[in-house]
Amino acid sequence: MSRVLVVGYGTAGIGIANDARAHGDEVVGFLDDVQQGALVLGRLPEVNRVVTEHAVDAVYFAIPTIDGPRLREFLTGLEQTGLQLSMLPRTYDTISRETVKVSDLTDVDVLQLVGRKPVKHDLLEARELVAGRRALVTGAAGSIGSRLVEHLLNLGVEKVVALDWWETGLFHLANRLDDERLEVVVVDVKNVPRLERIFDAQRPELVFHAAAYKHVPLMEENPAEAIANNALGAENVLKQAIAAGASHAVYVSTDKAVRPANVMGATKRLGELLLGDLAQDSGSTKLSAVRFGNVLQSNGSVMETFRRQIEQGGPLTVTHPDVTRFFMTIDEAAHLIIQSALLGANGDICVLDMGEPVRVMDLAQSLVHATAPHIEIKVTQLRPGEKLYEELTYNPELATSTANSKVYILQVEEEMDVPVDDIRRTLERAKSGELSDDEARAALVEMGFSIDPRRSQG
């Protein structure tokens, strides 16, 4: 039997307490900053006093809507070691359910520490766009692409064609979803003849281009391939969407495309600019881009990195004590990418509301304090091309609101520009395979991107 303190005297906390008692635990009481009652033993900052006075063994945190800063303050303020600390996860399911149980609790994770409140997006209009239509997703084996495929199927699409060069990922995607409406195709977006055959055969009405090389340090060492895949590949897919008569084609971009300090961001910015140029003569096809920050559950995300480092016994690594990032859950990103197809005009960039940036060191400290106090946090150094902070727009004043409070619109021509002729000359050399890494980096510098011109010459 454990002596349990429940944090949160709302519906969720009471449900957790009742279930804990049913399993034989003793609930000593609650903490809450707002609610009052005989069982409320204090406010959240009084946790150490209450834990000591009532000999608490386990703390069950049952306020899934708490914001990130307050949660991190609570966790780092805990003085007692050896407590069992569990949390109600910040998910749509637990927010909407009337009752929750102890079995719903999880270990403390970065997802909770970021504190992005779950939002139930109205998908009625998205369902009307998607239902009964043919969709195509590139990069479908990746983190964002695979979730896009899943959401499109859930919204009633007639068929989803999932494209990726990673055949193992496509194999697992097909097995996991096991849906007769899903067709997986192995293809590289740089292979124009094969793309032409696929688009001609499938005639997709909705196209979501999520395929990209995204790991910043790797692209610093491989700029020629980054240009070929991220810029040329984007143009290939968008051109095929236009030729196939798709009604909507959405290019998935990144906050790293704003004032890029690295090759990855620069090549994604080139994709945005190419989209703007193609939109001038796209016929009945509406082209748009959607730009957002880090996705917490994606491959290589800070959440996955910290999880792995804790499993290995540490240390947790942070590249700089002041580095900050925007964070969003993968489900919300996928929902908003689909909804962005409905918003703005042809050639626009949709920017997702990422909330306030979070200091990565704060995440690491809170996670260590709550789950593994013995683990060290090691400050390394900024990786090649890494920035201290990211931005979502060149000029926030140019962002206009939409019917969706989480999506804003920018016009591509109002931001940093590069002559499209300069871009296409570089793409022609990338297409032929003649572009070396040194030449690729030099071309990006000549276009005006503030990247290290020496990186690939050492």
Buried (B, 14 or more C-beta within 10 A) or exposed (E): EBBBBBBBBBEBBBBBBBBBEEEEBEBBBBBBBEBEEEBBBBEBEBBEEBBEEBEBBBBBBBBBBBBBBEBBEBBEEBEEEEBEBBBBBBBBEBBEBEEBBBEBBBBBBBBBBBBBEBBEBEBEBBBEBBEEBBBBBBBBBBBBBBBBBBBBBEBEBEBBBBBBBBEEBBEEBBEEBEBEBBBBBBBBBBBBEBBBBBBEEBEBBBBBBBBBBBEBBBBBBBBBBBBBBBBBBBBBBBBBBBBBEBBBBBBBBBBBBBBBBBBBBBBBBBBBBBBBBBBEEBEEBBBBBBBBBBBBBBEBBBBBEBBEBBEEEBBBBBBBEEBBBBBBBBBBBBBBBBBBBBBBEBBBBBBBBBBEBBBBBBBBBBBBBBBBEEBEBEEEEEEBBBBEEBBBBEEEEBBEEBEBEBBBBBBBEEBBEBEBEBBBEBBEBBBEEEBEBBBBBBBBBEBEBEBBBEBBEE
